[in-house]
Amino acid sequence: MSETVKRPPANATSPANAASPVDATSKDRDLQRDLVDPGERMTTNQGLLVSDDQNSLKAGLRGPTLMEDFHFREKMTHFDHERIPERVVHARGVAAHGYFESYGSATDITQAGLFSEKGKQTPMFIRFSTVAGSRGSADTPRDVRGFAMKFYTDEGVWDLVGNNIPIFFIQDAIKFPDLIHAVKPEPHNEIPQAQSAHDTFWDFASLTPEITHMLMWVMSDRALPRSLATMQGFGIHTFRFVTAEGVSSFVKFHLKPKKGIHSLVWDEAQKIAGKDPDFNRRDLFDAIERGDYPEWEFGVQVVPEEDEMKFDFDILDPTKIIPEEDVPVRMLGKIVLNRNVDNYFAETEQVAFHPGHVVPGIDFSNDPLLQGRLFSYIDTQLRRVGPNFAELPINRPVCPVHNNQRDAMARQTINKGRVSYFPNSLGNGCPAHSPEGMKAFVSYAEKIDGVKIRQRSPSFGDHFSQATLFWNSMATWEKDHIVAAISFELNMVETKAIQERVVNELLANVDGELASRVAKHIGLQVTAASKPNHGKSSPALSMDKPADAITGRKVAILAADGVDADQVTGLKKKLLAEGALAEVIAKTNGTIKGRNGEAVAVDRAAPNAASVIYDAVFVPGGAESAATVAKMGAAIHFLNEAYAHGKPIAAMGEGVEVLGKTAIEGLSSSASSVTSDKGLIVAPGSAGVSGVFDALKEAMKQHRFFD
Ligand code: HDE
């Protein structure tokens, strides 16, 4: 458990009897009663003290194991049943506890209690995930990231099961099994794992024009988050807010990360999958352990009911965004993650989300994707976790639960009394309905009048304009990465007809330049006439924005014996003070000698330190150190790779000469003071660490320099 986060005392109130209002620690208190310490003496599950857990009961020293060995059988059968089915999608995930804090009253748009007053805190649990890969796959494939949020409100559990991309691949839930079958490993040979770069995905995509807008997002670096804390989150669908007076408006949920929106690049993501497959989950876990709590602002775009038809797309269509320039995001509060789980299986694996878990003040729209999800999630939890999934510690609400649902496998509640039906007189009519005024959930009384029809609304018909809007909104480097990503994926596709359909039937309808650039990379011609580009853009869609701070960023310091220890410790201290991290990397672990004989601790040996897990590099001065580093192939590779990935690189004194041995261009080592140009920071020996640090900090806020 985190040292920094203090748990509340163990005098847990049973949630079923919780009388006190919910606060940020209510769920922690609730979970407390299920926490078990390892204990001093081993017992069986029946509490019997165990004398020997390492030898099975045998007939003679070299004889067969006896059927009678109940201890062996109990241990082994439990082990045999340790796994539950992995999620059919979003199998690989990581989660943490935290809270939502309201910025002020939002009662003008919703009666949901968590938004009722300034400072009100509601406990939360968030699970992040990749979609396509199995539970044991790597953290960094090109994929959408799940962003599933559980709010333990005093009015019941609210699940906002979102993603890090604001739209989806398809418009109707009935197509979801096809989409997932297409992207998952191909059924005949179970290849490839956690990747969309194969024939079946692109076959489906090429025949599904509504996917085009989403393709632009997943082929952008949005699909390669640097950190889970540098991702935006979205509820995707249009939902409804409803006030106490019954007035409804449409809303889209947004989460904006405090650390800025930053991603990896594809080459880096692929290498990290081998060097550190747990890259994102490690980053989240470590950040929370050291008190660097991930934080997001939480807000909504609000569309009054009467404005539903005012857009040139349908707000029920989940392949569309509402541009933030048209409807700004109204911030309602912040979300902070401040505690790691105690047990991965009990919490992260058994947590069960369902978009149908809502509270008064939040309701659904008729988005056909959302409507289908309202069936799928409860169904999947019944199969995956079982009919009493809501009783599990991580899933149970912090407010009372009373109804006549009974029994089923692994029931935990011991319901007293002879009454398990309604209406009843023997139980005094309890549990009873809540009368008006008690804030029970009442579905929004939307007027529905339609014919039964299996058809898509024509208002869902424009599949390309917002894909073009996205493309137009990208910085040059973002466009380059999209072209490279689509080209990479299509070059993995073996069927030429699929490549041709993607280029001519999808991309040519987005933008002519995009289509022809991709066509060139994959050795094809664009044969279709390109649709004219409408020229509109939405600046909010670009990731080309500096962060406010460098918290959690990691700097590598390449050093050897004879290093200028003052530079190393000076820079390290300044970085740590900013919440960033710095690691001294040397040939072997242990210590190296500073140029004045002082011992400098090594944080990581070179073979364990790949450039891809750092955000920036510093090569300090010290003639002997610089000469050694310049001769180390691993160090030169490190610098070249960091350079190729556009990362800030700084060098001081003799360290500048090391850069001369690399492929880095545009060095101006003759300068007499610190020069900083496009992420390349060089300083002569006489310059102080402060100037280098300031320039490095600014460069790290920019994140990358692709030119
Ligand atoms: Fe999901 N999705 N989904 N999805 N989804 C699941 O539920 C489904 C969709 C999302 O961390 C499953 O518990 C259908 C959109 C997240 O536990 C399953 C459709 C969005 C998670 C399921 C969608 C999501 C899931 C698999 C089309 C973003 C992980 C295991 C109608 C708004 C939750 C499970 C976690 C998980 C079905 C589309 C997000 C099978 C049928 C759109 C973050 O129920």
Residues whose N, C-alpha, C, O or C-beta is under 5 A from the ligand:
A	BS01	HDE	R87 V88 V89 H90 R127 S129 G146 F147 A148 V161 G162 N163 F168 A173 F176 F234 G235 I236 V351 F353 L369 G372 R373 S376 Y377 T380
